[in-house]
């Protein structure tokens, strides 16, 4: 079941985020993830969606997706599915698909003109991700994101 995260989900959501960042090689400290998750759950213009397991272990969080909105000159209001993670034991059951669709519906309801996703290789082969998201309607527009730490 997909639903909006609530503050009571923070401990389980944090555990998933820590596992996600460790798996993908991100170095963001766990305490920073926890503080940022708490702010995201409470923030307007943000959808923190969680997926709960069904059947045995029902109600346990097994996946999450974080979608934010931005307003720009070119596109007006648009959304970015910033983070999407499914716990290893819950993969290949459609969790990611449901979270992507939830993000799409939420972004459309906000009046967004597009839903974007950034694929960060972090030194790994991510060609499968381009194929996966391409099958779900995302197009590679050839843009690159450059970042300047502040």
N, C-alpha and C positions, 0 to 999 in steps of 0.2 A: 504494500500500500504506500503510495506517495502522498506526502503531506508537507505543509510548512513546518519548519523547525520551530520549537519553542525553547525558552531559556532552560527548561528542565532537561533538554536533550544535550546540553553543552558537554557533559562528561563523555558520553558515548560518541558524540560528533567529533570531539577533540581526539579521541582514540583513533577514529577513522582517518582524520586529517594527518595525524602523526604517522600512521602506517602508509598513507598515500605519499607523503613527502619523503619518507625513508625509501619507499619503493622506487620513486622517480629521481632520487638523488638531490632533492632540494635541501638546502641547509638552514632554512628558517627555524629558529629555536622553538621548542614546544610551547613555552610560555607566550611567545609572540603569536603563535597560531591560536592559542586559547583566547587571548585578549581580542584578537581580530575576529574570531568566530563570534564572540559575545557581541561585538559591535555590529557585525553583519546581520545577526539574527534580529537585532533591534532597529536596524536602519531602514528608512523609507527608500523606495526605489531599488530594493534588493530582495531577491527570492532565494532563501536557503531552503531547499527541498531535501527531504530525507525519505528513504525507503525503509519500511519496517518489514522484517521477515514474517512469513506466514507459516502456519503449521507448527512443527516443533521449534521451540525458541521464539514463538510469536511475540512480536512487539520489539524485538531487538533490532537496532539500526544496522543495516548492512550496506548502505550506499548513500551518497549525497551528491547534490549538484548546487552550485552557487552561481546565480545569474545577477548581474548588475546592469544598471542603465547609465547611459552617457548621452549628452546632447552635444552635437557638433554641427558645424556649418554645412558640411557635405550631406549628411544623412538625417539631420534633425535628431530625434530621439531614437537611439538604437540600444540593443542589449548585447552583452557578452556573457556566454556561458564560460565562466572563468575557471571553475574547478568541477571535475566530475570524477568520482571514484566509487568503485564497487569492491567490497572486501573479496579477497580471493575465493573464499568458500561459497560466495553468492554469484560468481561470474557465470556467464553463458545461460542466464535464466531470463534475460530481457530487462534487467534492472536499468542498465545504461539507456536503453531505448526508451523506457518509460520516463526516465529523468530528462532526456533530451526533449521528448514530447511535452513534458510538463513545463520545461523552460520555454519552449516555443509558444505554448498557449499563454503562459504568463506574460511573455514579452509582447505578444499581440494584444493582450488585454490592456497593457500599459500604453498602447499606441505606438509601439516601436516599429520602425521601418525595416529593421533587419535584426537577425540574431547572428552574432559572430562567435567564433571559438579560436583560441590561440593554441597551436600545437608546439610545445617546447621539447626539443629533442634531448637536451641534457646529455649529449654524447651517445644516445641510443638510436637505433634504427626505428623511426616512427612512420615508415611508409605505410604500414598497416592501418595507422590512424587516419591518414589521408584517404585511404580507400574506404574505411569504415564511415567516416563523416560524409564523404562524397556520396555514398549510397543513401544518405539521409538528407540530401538536398544542400549540403554545404559546398561552396565553390572556392577553390584556391584562386584568389585574385592576385597572387604574386606579391602581396605587400609584405614588408618586413618590419618588425618592431625593433626599434633601437631604444635602449634604456640608459638613463643617466642616474646613478644612485645619488640620493640627496642626504 
